[in-house]
Amino acid sequence: MWNVIAEAELIDVDKVKIGMEATNLYWWHLSQALHEAPELSAFDAEIAVINPKVIDVFSVSTRIWLRPTPWMPGLLLIACGLDGYVQHPPPDMTYAPLQRLTRFRYHMVTNLTREKNRALNLIFLKFSTYQKECPFSDLFGQASRAVVGNLTPDEIADMPVEKLVDMMLQHGNNRLKDVPEMARVIKQAARKSYRLNPKMRDAVDVTLAMSLETIRFFETQQKKIDQVIAKELKAIPQTLDTIPGFRASLHCRYSSGNR
């Protein structure tokens, strides 16, 4: 930065333009430091953070890329800045934290979805009729996980209905309705299920247990980050909360992404 200031003073300029490519987050600290530097205010400094795709399109359209030199990246940034190409505005600290949180939540939900798909494949191997006949409203709910994760189809088929009912009530948080009928449906599905080769059983049991544990972890983390997002969102003026059924965790990415 001091080199920029010294050069600007040497040639006696009125305005300084600084361009950088928005690659990943490598630009973040430099951009913040330049925006907050009081020394640059005397030169009416303009800090341009330019999308790499814009630079790529500009290089093709101007054929600068046909003349490779050690200074080409810098020339492209200068040319883009002078030509008025779209630039990233400086991060608004009102919305930047929310943006980080919502992007991480999206990443977490993507991983959760992927893990549930993996678990469904393992459940099919272990208990082929369970997904189709499952009487639970949430196949990955606590009671359902306890049944499919801890019991084999043979164990369910041989287990007395009363014992299976007790197990479901123990893990159902008193939210299940008509549990005896649900238990009978599960037992009937267990009798119709294919039996897994004994050599595969242990491997499937271990991997399914680990997958269900991973799902439980992601769901716990999602609840935590939803609470943080809701807290962060309270500080931002918005009216999306007035829409019936529109949860903060659903619209917060929209709010942060368009600021």
SEDO-811475 format. One line per field, with one value per atom (N, C-alpha, C): residue in three letters; atom name; z, y negated, x. Coordinates in steps of 0.1 Angstrom, whole numbers. Each point is the difference from the previous one (the first is absolute). Layout:
! residues N
res: [ALA,...]
atom: [CA,...]
z: [Z,...]
y: [Y,...]
x: [X,...]
//
This chain:
! residues 259
res: [MET,MET,MET,TRP,TRP,TRP,ASN,ASN,ASN,VAL,VAL,VAL,ILE,ILE,ILE,ALA,ALA,ALA,GLU,GLU,GLU,ALA,ALA,ALA,GLU,GLU,GLU,LEU,LEU,LEU,ILE,ILE,ILE,ASP,ASP,ASP,VAL,VAL,VAL,ASP,ASP,ASP,LYS,LYS,LYS,VAL,VAL,VAL,LYS,LYS,LYS,ILE,ILE,ILE,GLY,GLY,GLY,MET,MET,MET,GLU,GLU,GLU,ALA,ALA,ALA,THR,THR,THR,ASN,ASN,ASN,LEU,LEU,LEU,TYR,TYR,TYR,TRP,TRP,TRP,TRP,TRP,TRP,HIS,HIS,HIS,LEU,LEU,LEU,SER,SER,SER,GLN,GLN,GLN,ALA,ALA,ALA,LEU,LEU,LEU,HIS,HIS,HIS,GLU,GLU,GLU,ALA,ALA,ALA,PRO,PRO,PRO,GLU,GLU,GLU,LEU,LEU,LEU,SER,SER,SER,ALA,ALA,ALA,PHE,PHE,PHE,ASP,ASP,ASP,ALA,ALA,ALA,GLU,GLU,GLU,ILE,ILE,ILE,ALA,ALA,ALA,VAL,VAL,VAL,ILE,ILE,ILE,ASN,ASN,ASN,PRO,PRO,PRO,LYS,LYS,LYS,VAL,VAL,VAL,ILE,ILE,ILE,ASP,ASP,ASP,VAL,VAL,VAL,PHE,PHE,PHE,SER,SER,SER,VAL,VAL,VAL,SER,SER,SER,THR,THR,THR,ARG,ARG,ARG,ILE,ILE,ILE,TRP,TRP,TRP,LEU,LEU,LEU,ARG,ARG,ARG,PRO,PRO,PRO,THR,THR,THR,PRO,PRO,PRO,TRP,TRP,TRP,MET,MET,MET,PRO,PRO,PRO,GLY,GLY,GLY,LEU,LEU,LEU,LEU,LEU,LEU,LEU,LEU,LEU,ILE,ILE,ILE,ALA,ALA,ALA,CYS,CYS,CYS,GLY,GLY,GLY,LEU,LEU,LEU,ASP,ASP,ASP,GLY,GLY,GLY,TYR,TYR,TYR,VAL,VAL,VAL,GLN,GLN,GLN,HIS,HIS,HIS,PRO,PRO,PRO,PRO,PRO,PRO,PRO,PRO,PRO,ASP,ASP,ASP,MET,MET,MET,THR,THR,THR,TYR,TYR,TYR,ALA,ALA,ALA,PRO,PRO,PRO,LEU,LEU,LEU,GLN,GLN,GLN,ARG,ARG,ARG,LEU,LEU,LEU,THR,THR,THR,ARG,ARG,ARG,PHE,PHE,PHE,ARG,ARG,ARG,TYR,TYR,TYR,HIS,HIS,HIS,MET,MET,MET,VAL,VAL,VAL,THR,THR,THR,ASN,ASN,ASN,LEU,LEU,LEU,THR,THR,THR,ARG,ARG,ARG,GLU,GLU,GLU,LYS,LYS,LYS,ASN,ASN,ASN,ARG,ARG,ARG,ALA,ALA,ALA,LEU,LEU,LEU,ASN,ASN,ASN,LEU,LEU,LEU,ILE,ILE,ILE,PHE,PHE,PHE,LEU,LEU,LEU,LYS,LYS,LYS,PHE,PHE,PHE,SER,SER,SER,THR,THR,THR,TYR,TYR,TYR,GLN,GLN,GLN,LYS,LYS,LYS,GLU,GLU,GLU,CYS,CYS,CYS,PRO,PRO,PRO,PHE,PHE,PHE,SER,SER,SER,ASP,ASP,ASP,LEU,LEU,LEU,PHE,PHE,PHE,GLY,GLY,GLY,GLN,GLN,GLN,ALA,ALA,ALA,SER,SER,SER,ARG,ARG,ARG,ALA,ALA,ALA,VAL,VAL,VAL,VAL,VAL,VAL,GLY,GLY,GLY,ASN,ASN,ASN,LEU,LEU,LEU,THR,THR,THR,PRO,PRO,PRO,ASP,ASP,ASP,GLU,GLU,GLU,ILE,ILE,ILE,ALA,ALA,ALA,ASP,ASP,ASP,MET,MET,MET,PRO,PRO,PRO,VAL,VAL,VAL,GLU,GLU,GLU,LYS,LYS,LYS,LEU,LEU,LEU,VAL,VAL,VAL,ASP,ASP,ASP,MET,MET,MET,MET,MET,MET,LEU,LEU,LEU,GLN,GLN,GLN,HIS,HIS,HIS,GLY,GLY,GLY,ASN,ASN,ASN,ASN,ASN,ASN,ARG,ARG,ARG,LEU,LEU,LEU,LYS,LYS,LYS,ASP,ASP,ASP,VAL,VAL,VAL,PRO,PRO,PRO,GLU,GLU,GLU,MET,MET,MET,ALA,ALA,ALA,ARG,ARG,ARG,VAL,VAL,VAL,ILE,ILE,ILE,LYS,LYS,LYS,GLN,GLN,GLN,ALA,ALA,ALA,ALA,ALA,ALA,ARG,ARG,ARG,LYS,LYS,LYS,SER,SER,SER,TYR,TYR,TYR,ARG,ARG,ARG,LEU,LEU,LEU,ASN,ASN,ASN,PRO,PRO,PRO,LYS,LYS,LYS,MET,MET,MET,ARG,ARG,ARG,ASP,ASP,ASP,ALA,ALA,ALA,VAL,VAL,VAL,ASP,ASP,ASP,VAL,VAL,VAL,THR,THR,THR,LEU,LEU,LEU,ALA,ALA,ALA,MET,MET,MET,SER,SER,SER,LEU,LEU,LEU,GLU,GLU,GLU,THR,THR,THR,ILE,ILE,ILE,ARG,ARG,ARG,PHE,PHE,PHE,PHE,PHE,PHE,GLU,GLU,GLU,THR,THR,THR,GLN,GLN,GLN,GLN,GLN,GLN,LYS,LYS,LYS,LYS,LYS,LYS,ILE,ILE,ILE,ASP,ASP,ASP,GLN,GLN,GLN,VAL,VAL,VAL,ILE,ILE,ILE,ALA,ALA,ALA,LYS,LYS,LYS,GLU,GLU,GLU,LEU,LEU,LEU,LYS,LYS,LYS,ALA,ALA,ALA,ILE,ILE,ILE,PRO,PRO,PRO,GLN,GLN,GLN,THR,THR,THR,LEU,LEU,LEU,ASP,ASP,ASP,THR,THR,THR,ILE,ILE,ILE,PRO,PRO,PRO,GLY,GLY,GLY,PHE,PHE,PHE,ARG,ARG,ARG,ALA,ALA,ALA,SER,SER,SER,LEU,LEU,LEU,HIS,HIS,HIS,CYS,CYS,CYS,ARG,ARG,ARG,TYR,TYR,TYR,SER,SER,SER,SER,SER,SER,GLY,GLY,GLY,ASN,ASN,ASN,ARG,ARG,ARG]
atom: [N,CA,C,N,CA,C,N,CA,C,N,CA,C,N,CA,C,N,CA,C,N,CA,C,N,CA,C,N,CA,C,N,CA,C,N,CA,C,N,CA,C,N,CA,C,N,CA,C,N,CA,C,N,CA,C,N,CA,C,N,CA,C,N,CA,C,N,CA,C,N,CA,C,N,CA,C,N,CA,C,N,CA,C,N,CA,C,N,CA,C,N,CA,C,N,CA,C,N,CA,C,N,CA,C,N,CA,C,N,CA,C,N,CA,C,N,CA,C,N,CA,C,N,CA,C,N,CA,C,N,CA,C,N,CA,C,N,CA,C,N,CA,C,N,CA,C,N,CA,C,N,CA,C,N,CA,C,N,CA,C,N,CA,C,N,CA,C,N,CA,C,N,CA,C,N,CA,C,N,CA,C,N,CA,C,N,CA,C,N,CA,C,N,CA,C,N,CA,C,N,CA,C,N,CA,C,N,CA,C,N,CA,C,N,CA,C,N,CA,C,N,CA,C,N,CA,C,N,CA,C,N,CA,C,N,CA,C,N,CA,C,N,CA,C,N,CA,C,N,CA,C,N,CA,C,N,CA,C,N,CA,C,N,CA,C,N,CA,C,N,CA,C,N,CA,C,N,CA,C,N,CA,C,N,CA,C,N,CA,C,N,CA,C,N,CA,C,N,CA,C,N,CA,C,N,CA,C,N,CA,C,N,CA,C,N,CA,C,N,CA,C,N,CA,C,N,CA,C,N,CA,C,N,CA,C,N,CA,C,N,CA,C,N,CA,C,N,CA,C,N,CA,C,N,CA,C,N,CA,C,N,CA,C,N,CA,C,N,CA,C,N,CA,C,N,CA,C,N,CA,C,N,CA,C,N,CA,C,N,CA,C,N,CA,C,N,CA,C,N,CA,C,N,CA,C,N,CA,C,N,CA,C,N,CA,C,N,CA,C,N,CA,C,N,CA,C,N,CA,C,N,CA,C,N,CA,C,N,CA,C,N,CA,C,N,CA,C,N,CA,C,N,CA,C,N,CA,C,N,CA,C,N,CA,C,N,CA,C,N,CA,C,N,CA,C,N,CA,C,N,CA,C,N,CA,C,N,CA,C,N,CA,C,N,CA,C,N,CA,C,N,CA,C,N,CA,C,N,CA,C,N,CA,C,N,CA,C,N,CA,C,N,CA,C,N,CA,C,N,CA,C,N,CA,C,N,CA,C,N,CA,C,N,CA,C,N,CA,C,N,CA,C,N,CA,C,N,CA,C,N,CA,C,N,CA,C,N,CA,C,N,CA,C,N,CA,C,N,CA,C,N,CA,C,N,CA,C,N,CA,C,N,CA,C,N,CA,C,N,CA,C,N,CA,C,N,CA,C,N,CA,C,N,CA,C,N,CA,C,N,CA,C,N,CA,C,N,CA,C,N,CA,C,N,CA,C,N,CA,C,N,CA,C,N,CA,C,N,CA,C,N,CA,C,N,CA,C,N,CA,C,N,CA,C,N,CA,C,N,CA,C,N,CA,C,N,CA,C,N,CA,C,N,CA,C,N,CA,C,N,CA,C,N,CA,C,N,CA,C,N,CA,C,N,CA,C,N,CA,C,N,CA,C,N,CA,C,N,CA,C,N,CA,C,N,CA,C,N,CA,C,N,CA,C,N,CA,C,N,CA,C,N,CA,C,N,CA,C,N,CA,C,N,CA,C,N,CA,C,N,CA,C,N,CA,C,N,CA,C,N,CA,C,N,CA,C,N,CA,C,N,CA,C,N,CA,C,N,CA,C,N,CA,C,N,CA,C,N,CA,C,N,CA,C,N,CA,C,N,CA,C,N,CA,C,N,CA,C,N,CA,C,N,CA,C,N,CA,C,N,CA,C,N,CA,C,N,CA,C,N,CA,C,N,CA,C,N,CA,C,N,CA,C,N,CA,C,N,CA,C,N,CA,C,N,CA,C,N,CA,C,N,CA,C,N,CA,C,N,CA,C,N,CA,C,N,CA,C,N,CA,C,N,CA,C,N,CA,C,N,CA,C,N,CA,C]
z: [0,0,0,8,0,-13,-8,-13,-9,1,-8,4,13,4,-4,1,-4,-15,-8,-15,-3,7,-3,3,11,4,-10,-5,-9,-13,-5,-13,2,12,3,-6,4,-6,10,-6,8,4,-7,3,-2,9,-1,-2,-9,-2,2,8,4,-4,-8,-5,5,4,4,-5,-2,-4,12,0,11,-1,3,0,14,1,13,10,11,10,2,-9,1,-1,-5,-2,13,8,11,9,6,10,-7,-12,-7,-4,-4,-4,13,11,12,5,-1,4,-8,-13,-9,2,1,3,13,9,14,1,-9,1,-1,10,-1,-9,-2,-9,-15,-4,-13,-3,11,-2,-7,2,-7,-15,-5,-14,-6,8,-5,-6,8,-4,-4,-11,-4,0,8,1,-8,-10,-9,2,5,1,-11,-10,-12,-1,-4,-1,-11,3,-9,-14,0,-12,-9,7,-8,-7,8,-5,-12,1,-10,-13,1,-11,-6,8,-5,-8,5,-6,-14,-1,-13,-10,5,-9,-5,9,-4,-6,0,-5,7,12,8,3,1,4,-11,-12,-11,1,9,2,14,3,14,4,11,5,15,7,15,6,-7,5,-4,-7,-6,11,11,10,6,2,5,-11,-13,-10,-2,2,-1,11,12,11,-3,-4,-3,-11,-11,-11,4,8,5,9,8,9,-8,-10,-8,-9,-4,-9,7,13,7,2,0,1,14,1,13,11,11,11,13,8,13,9,6,10,12,9,12,9,7,8,11,0,10,13,11,12,7,-6,6,-5,-13,-6,-2,1,-3,10,13,9,-3,-4,-4,-12,-9,-13,3,9,4,6,9,7,-9,-9,-9,-10,-5,-9,7,12,7,3,3,2,-13,-11,-13,-2,3,-1,10,12,9,-4,-5,-5,-12,-9,-11,5,10,5,7,7,7,-10,-11,-11,-6,-2,-6,10,13,9,2,-1,1,-12,-12,-12,2,6,2,11,10,10,-6,-9,-6,-8,-6,-7,9,12,10,6,3,5,-9,-13,-10,1,1,1,13,11,12,2,-5,3,-13,-10,-13,-1,8,0,9,8,10,-6,-10,-5,-6,-6,-6,11,10,10,13,0,13,5,12,5,6,2,6,-10,5,-9,-4,8,-4,2,-12,0,8,1,8,14,4,14,10,13,10,2,0,2,-12,-12,-12,-1,4,0,10,12,10,-5,-8,-5,-11,-10,-12,3,10,2,10,9,10,-2,-8,-2,-14,-2,-13,-3,-13,-3,7,2,8,14,6,14,2,-10,1,-2,-10,-3,12,8,11,13,0,13,3,12,4,-3,-4,-4,12,12,12,2,-2,2,-11,-12,-11,3,5,4,11,10,11,-5,-9,-6,-8,-8,-7,8,11,9,8,3,7,-9,-13,-9,-7,2,-7,6,12,7,1,2,2,-11,-12,-12,-10,2,-9,3,-10,1,-5,8,-4,-2,11,-1,-2,6,-3,-14,-7,-14,-8,4,-7,2,12,2,-8,-2,-8,-15,-5,-14,-1,9,0,0,8,1,-13,-6,-13,-11,0,-10,3,12,3,-5,0,-5,-15,-7,-14,-6,9,-5,-4,-10,-4,12,1,10,-6,7,-4,2,-9,1,13,9,13,-1,-11,-2,-2,-4,-2,12,9,10,9,5,9,-6,-13,-7,-1,-4,-2,13,11,13,5,-2,5,-8,-13,-8,1,2,2,14,10,13,-1,-7,-1,-8,-11,-8,8,8,8,10,6,10,-7,-12,-8,-2,-4,-3,13,11,13,3,-3,3,-9,-13,-9,4,4,4,13,9,12,-3,-9,-4,-8,-8,-7,9,11,9,7,3,6,-9,-13,-9,-4,1,-3,11,13,11,-2,-4,-2,-12,-11,-11,4,8,4,9,8,9,-9,-10,-9,-8,-4,-9,7,13,8,-1,-3,-1,-14,-9,-14,-3,-4,-3,-12,2,-11,4,-10,2,-4,-3,-4,11,13,11,0,-7,0,-9,-8,-9,7,1,7,-4,9,-3,-6,-1,-5,11,2,11,-3,11,-2,-7,3,-6,-15,-5,-14,-8,6,-8,4,10,3,-11,-7,-11,-11,-2,-10,5,13,5,-1,4,0,-14,-9,-13,-10,4,-9,6,9,6,-6]
y: [12,-12,-13,1,-12,-2,10,-2,-7,3,-6,-15,-3,-14,-8,6,-7,-3,10,-2,-10,0,-10,-14,-2,-13,-4,10,-4,-5,5,-4,-10,-3,-11,3,11,4,-4,-2,-4,12,11,12,12,10,13,11,8,12,13,8,13,11,9,12,13,9,13,10,13,10,7,2,6,15,5,15,5,9,6,-11,1,-11,-7,3,-5,-16,-6,-14,-7,7,-6,-9,5,-8,-13,2,-11,-10,4,-9,-8,7,-7,-10,4,-9,-13,2,-11,-10,6,-8,-8,6,-7,-8,-1,-7,-15,-8,-15,-6,6,-6,-1,9,0,-10,-5,-9,-13,-4,-12,1,12,3,4,-1,4,15,8,14,8,7,9,15,8,14,9,6,8,15,7,15,6,6,4,16,4,14,6,12,6,3,4,2,-12,-11,-13,-3,3,-3,10,12,10,-4,-4,-5,-12,-9,-12,3,9,4,6,8,6,-11,-8,-10,-11,-2,-10,6,13,8,-3,-5,-2,13,10,13,6,-6,5,-5,-10,-6,3,12,4,-7,-7,-6,1,-2,1,-10,-11,-10,1,11,1,0,8,-1,-14,-7,-14,-9,2,-8,3,13,3,-7,0,-6,-15,-6,-15,-3,8,-2,2,10,3,-12,-5,-11,-13,-3,-12,1,13,2,0,-1,-1,13,11,13,2,9,2,4,-7,3,4,8,3,-12,-4,-11,5,-9,5,7,10,8,-9,1,-7,8,-5,8,2,-6,3,14,3,12,11,-4,10,11,-2,12,9,-5,8,8,-6,7,12,-2,11,11,-3,10,7,-7,7,9,-5,9,12,-1,12,9,-6,9,7,-6,6,12,-2,11,11,-3,10,8,-7,7,9,-5,9,13,-1,12,9,-7,8,8,-6,6,12,-3,11,12,-3,11,7,-6,7,9,-4,8,13,-2,11,10,-6,8,8,-6,7,12,-1,12,11,-4,10,6,-8,5,10,-2,9,13,0,12,8,-7,7,4,-9,2,-5,9,-5,-6,4,-5,-12,-4,-10,-13,-5,-13,-1,10,0,2,8,3,-8,-8,-8,-8,3,-7,-14,-3,-12,-12,-11,-12,-4,2,-3,12,5,12,-1,-12,-3,-6,2,-5,9,-4,7,15,1,14,9,-6,8,4,-9,3,11,0,10,14,0,13,6,-8,5,0,-8,0,11,4,10,14,2,13,5,13,6,4,2,5,13,9,12,-3,-9,-3,-7,-9,-6,10,9,10,9,3,9,-7,-13,-7,-2,2,-2,-15,-1,-14,-9,5,-9,-5,8,-4,-11,2,-9,-14,1,-12,-7,7,-7,-7,6,-6,-13,1,-11,-12,3,-10,-6,8,-5,-11,2,-9,-10,1,-9,-13,-3,-12,-3,11,-1,-7,1,-7,10,12,10,4,2,3,15,7,14,8,0,7,15,7,15,2,-8,2,-2,-10,-3,12,6,11,12,2,11,-2,-12,-3,3,-4,2,15,8,14,7,-5,6,-3,-12,-4,8,3,8,14,6,13,1,-11,0,-5,-5,-5,11,-3,9,1,11,2,-2,-8,-3,11,2,11,-3,10,-1,-7,3,-6,-15,-5,-15,-6,7,-5,-10,5,-9,-13,1,-12,-10,5,-9,-6,8,-5,-11,2,-10,-13,2,-12,-8,8,-7,-7,6,-6,-13,0,-12,-11,5,-10,-7,8,-6,-9,3,-9,-13,1,-12,-9,7,-8,-7,7,-6,-12,1,-11,-12,2,-11,-6,7,-5,-9,4,-8,-13,1,-12,-9,5,-8,-8,6,-7,-12,3,-10,-12,3,-11,-8,7,-7,-10,3,-9,-12,2,-11,-9,6,-7,-9,6,-7,-12,2,-11,-11,4,-10,-7,7,-6,-11,1,-10,-14,-1,-13,-6,7,-5,-3,-13,-3,8,7,8,4,3,3,15,8,13,9,-4,7,-1,-9,-2,10,7,10,12,5,12,12,7,12,-2,-13,-3,-1,11,1,-9,-5,-8,8,13,8,2,-2,1,-12,-12,-12,-8,5,-8,0,11,0,-10,-1,-10,-14,-2,-14,-4,9,-3,0,9,1,-11,-8,-11,-14,0,-13,-4]
x: [8,-8,9,11,8,7,2,6,-10,-13,-10,-1,0,0,12,11,13,0,-5,-1,-10,-11,-11,5,8,5,11,8,11,-5,-11,-5,-12,-3,-10,-14,-6,-13,-11,-12,-11,-9,1,-8,8,-2,7,-10,2,-8,8,-5,7,-9,5,-8,5,-9,5,-11,4,-9,-6,-13,-7,1,12,2,-2,-9,-4,-1,7,-1,14,9,14,0,-10,-1,-5,-6,-8,8,11,7,7,5,6,-10,-12,-10,-5,-2,-4,10,13,11,0,-1,0,-12,-12,-12,1,7,0,13,8,13,-3,3,-3,10,12,10,-5,-9,-5,-11,-6,-12,4,12,5,0,0,1,-13,-11,-13,1,5,4,-13,1,-11,6,-5,5,-10,6,-9,4,-10,1,-9,7,-7,-1,-12,-3,10,6,9,-6,-13,-7,-1,-2,-1,14,11,13,3,-5,2,-7,-13,-8,7,4,7,13,7,13,-3,-10,-3,-6,-8,-7,11,10,10,12,1,11,13,-1,12,7,-8,6,9,-1,8,15,2,13,5,4,4,13,-1,12,0,11,-1,-9,-3,-9,-14,-4,-13,-11,1,-10,-3,11,-2,-6,4,-6,-15,-4,-14,-8,5,-7,-1,11,-1,-10,0,-9,-14,-3,-13,-5,9,-4,-3,8,-1,-13,-3,-11,-13,0,-13,-7,8,-7,-6,-9,-7,10,-1,9,-8,7,-6,0,-11,1,7,5,7,-10,4,-9,-7,-13,-8,0,6,1,-14,-10,-13,-5,4,-5,11,13,10,0,-2,0,-12,-11,-12,3,7,4,9,10,8,-8,-9,-8,-9,-7,-9,7,12,7,5,4,4,-12,-11,-12,-4,1,-2,9,13,10,-4,-4,-4,-12,-10,-12,3,9,4,6,9,6,-10,-10,-10,-8,-4,-8,8,13,8,1,2,1,-13,-11,-13,-2,4,-1,9,12,9,-7,-6,-6,-12,-7,-12,5,11,6,3,6,4,-12,-10,-13,-6,0,-6,8,13,7,-3,-2,-3,-14,-9,-15,-7,-1,-3,-14,-9,-14,-3,10,-2,-4,7,-3,-14,-4,-14,-11,3,-11,2,10,3,-13,-5,-11,3,12,4,-1,-4,-1,14,10,14,8,5,8,13,5,12,-3,-12,-4,7,-1,7,-5,-13,-6,3,-1,3,15,9,14,3,-7,2,-3,-11,-5,9,2,8,15,4,15,4,-9,4,-6,-9,-7,1,2,-1,-14,-3,-14,-4,10,-3,-3,7,-3,-13,-4,-13,-11,2,-11,-2,11,-2,-3,1,-2,-15,-4,-14,-4,-13,-5,2,-3,1,14,10,14,4,-5,3,-7,-12,-8,8,4,8,12,7,12,-3,-11,-4,-5,-7,-4,12,10,11,8,0,7,-9,-13,-9,-4,5,-3,-15,-8,-14,-8,6,-6,-7,2,-5,-14,-8,-14,-2,-9,-3,12,9,12,-1,-10,-1,-2,-8,-3,13,8,12,10,0,9,-4,-13,-5,4,-1,5,14,8,15,3,-7,2,-4,-11,-4,10,6,10,12,4,12,-2,-11,-3,2,-4,1,13,9,13,9,9,11,9,7,10,14,8,13,10,9,10,8,1,7,14,7,13,0,-12,-1,-7,-5,-9,8,12,7,5,4,5,-11,-12,-12,-4,0,-4,9,13,10,-1,-1,0,-14,-11,-13,0,6,0,8,11,9,-7,-7,-8,-11,-7,-11,5,12,6,5,5,3,-12,-11,-12,-5,1,-4,9,13,9,-3,-3,-3,-13,-10,-13,2,9,2,7,10,7,-9,-9,-9,-9,-4,-9,8,13,8,2,3,3,-13,-11,-13,-2,3,-1,8,13,9,-5,-5,-5,-12,-9,-12,4,10,5,6,8,6,-10,-10,-11,-8,-1,-8,6,13,6,-2,-6,-2,-14,-3,-14,-5,-11,-5,-15,-8,-14,-3,10,-3,-6,3,-6,-15,-6,-14,-7,7,-6,-3,-12,-3,8,6,7,14,4,13,11,7,10,12,6,12,11,2,10,-2,-12,-3,3,-3,2,12,8,12,10,1,10,-4,-13,-4,3,-2,2,15,9,14,6,-6,6,-3,-10,-4,3,9,4,14]
//
